[in-house]
Amino acid sequence: MNSSLHAITQSFYDNLIAGDAYLIVLKGVWITVLLSVSGLLFGTIIAGFFCFLRMSKIKIFKITARIIIAVLRGSPVLLLLMILYYVIFANNRTDAVFIAVIAFALNSGSHIAEIMRSALGAVDKNQLEAARMLGFSRSKAFFAITLPQAGKIAKPVFQSAIVNLIQWTSVVGYVTINDLTRSVNSIGARTGDPFFALFFGILIYLGLSYTVYALFTTGERRLEAK
Amino acid sequence: MIKIKGLTKRFGNLTIFENVNVQVNKGECIALIGPSGAGKSVFFRSIAMLERPDSGNIYINDQDITQKGIDLNQVRQKMGMVYQGFHLFSHLNVLDNITLAPRKVKKQDREFAETKAMELLNLVGLEDKASFYPSQLSGGQQQRIAIARSLAMEPEIMLFDEPTSALDPTMTCEVLSIIRKLTKMGITMLIITHEMNFAKEVSDRIFYMDIGGIYEEGTPSEIFDKPKKEKTKAFIRKLKLFNFRIDSKSFDMVAMNAQIEVFCQKYNLGSKQVYNVRLFLEELIVELIKTCYTNSPPDIGFTIEYSDETNGIVIYLSYNGPDFNPLNNISSGFDNLGMLLIKRMAHKYDHLFENGCNSIIINL
């Protein structure tokens, strides 16, 4: 009992304390968070744009958006990332993190665009008409009626899309970025005790995912209290 | 107030209505009646320019709103529409439902809008429901909130598109009593309704709409008591008829009785009379199935007609088969107690046989 406890503390020390390894892990967490947050931010902006095109009445916009969304949603984000890194940006020295943000923004953007579209489609059109009859302009009615209701409908799916995005950022090690996964992996390789380091990595990912969950629930409570 | 000239609406090749010319004066209450699918709702939506008419003009206070460059949002502020399906904003509570438009469209401050909303809630009798969400309210309550929501914009015209069609009888009463109140407030109102008694009582004029447009208009007594045109006559007469067919021995008698009861209630018949109508039909039908249709499926139809003049009921029963009058074929014993009963209680009864078809007419 005593010896196993000792082994764990030793392992903890070797993996995270020795040689300031925790700093490496923290840096990895920072990169993962940076990729997730900016991927989500730009992804949502792109998604809004894609969704607008996709729902447009102009056929050419609609079809183009449809094809782009289908391709992006149907291909692995890692391949998209590698194509951007090794093919498109191969000849200039663009920062790998910047390229990764583009890849994740595009990928999550296409998913979120579809989430938006289905949520907007699920809103009761009759309520929109009722608002128009009360004198709301088209855009005012959209912001007062359609958007809040669509937001409510989209929320659970949007939340899981964010968690998915966080987890998919773990592949950026392929393009030389030292994110959380890559840093715990290299620590494990160095100490020859990968179990502890990798397990610790999972705990951090879990923590990030549940932070998202917590943010959403408190946000919801605030909205309800309003 | 509202003047409609040569209004035409088509969906593709299908003409909904053509060349409609009507005028509604300020403070008037108009009931729009007619068969389903006659285009009553489309007509309303055209008045609000939610559907663009193909030709014609709509003048609201002498302003032609079909012209280009008209600010329809401004026009619609003066119009309230109440729908069959209420269409309350499901993400907002009752108070916000009512204050949303005054605040966002008319830029009233919250306090002012809410004070007024509470007055309106008082008017529709739902002050205690201010913080409820639409999903927590009954249909009748939702519809009263929808009316309050429209009134909050202080409309000059209210359009009611079948406001009670989705409601059960008690809720219908709640909503109709609110509309009655509004008629006294001098708002110009148009109501699409299938509640004929309500239309008769509350409206100044009635528009009868059939496929193609407004077919006949007049005061309630002109339309209901002496309609001039063929289709109107048929429609009004049909309101007073109830038809039912029986083509299987296992027909749903419970449903039949329920429908007869609903029909009779529309004309305020006493419960004794309703009971008699049901009893007569039940006895006759059971007797006919027993004697005439032992080997074949029954082929019986009946019509109940209500007559204003005598306040009485006439039952027309017809059935195919050999010449047979159950009312004359009474043997002794308890078997035919039912037939005996009918003979005693009916004011008058007749039996006819023509071309293999029997018919019995009973006056109650």
Interface residues (C-beta under 8 A of the other chain):
Chain A: D124 N126 Q127 E129 A130 A131 R132 M133 L134 G135 F136 S137 K140 A144 I145 P148 Q149 K152
Chain B: A48 L50 N73 Q74 R76 Q77 M79 G80 M81 Y83 G85 H87 L88 F89 S90 H91 L100 A101 K104 V105 K106 A146 R149 S150 M153
